């Protein structure tokens, strides 16, 4: 009986995870799913994968998302990302009294047509943001979002959602003293990267001029 080559099983597991990651990325882009866990479970079901060891990490799915966009969306994704970042800059200027910070897919470049501009703001009371929007006659929806800081520490924060033209904006309100403590990213489990107005202006400058 021929002997199995050393390393064949790890390579098989890697290939299996890669297939699931690619399918999960396609599902997220085609159906606007934002939850990595939901996408990977749907992908595994479609591919008939039952081995939990072949489920990819969130970072593997994010890498597959970037590659999928590069191959199938190309320039269109570049244009859309710049549009979202310009909208984010306007939002940071608009919410300047609340020390706003850009986070998420628009910041890291993984945004797609379904992505909202995600912003963290800081206030003594969450109601301050509601009043700010109401005074400017901006209709909004409000929900609660759970953020994780450690394995055992979670907090719920209000999120105000509204539309600015064809761009959706999600604004999460944190206590004023929380500006130096970012919650963990659902993608890689590290503290979320936050970018202020000046940082985003620099990012847009480095992206180059508007495509035309």
Secondary structure by P-SEA (a helix, b strand, c coil): ccccccaaaaaaaaaaaaaaaaaaaaaaaacccccaaaaaaaaaaaaccccccccccaaaaaaaaaaaaacccaaaaaaaaaaaaaaaaaaaaaacccbbbbbcccccccccccccbbbbbbccccaaaaaaaaaacccbbbbbbbbbccccbbbbbbbbbbbcccbbbbbbbccccccccccccccccccbbbbcaaaaaaaaaaaccccc
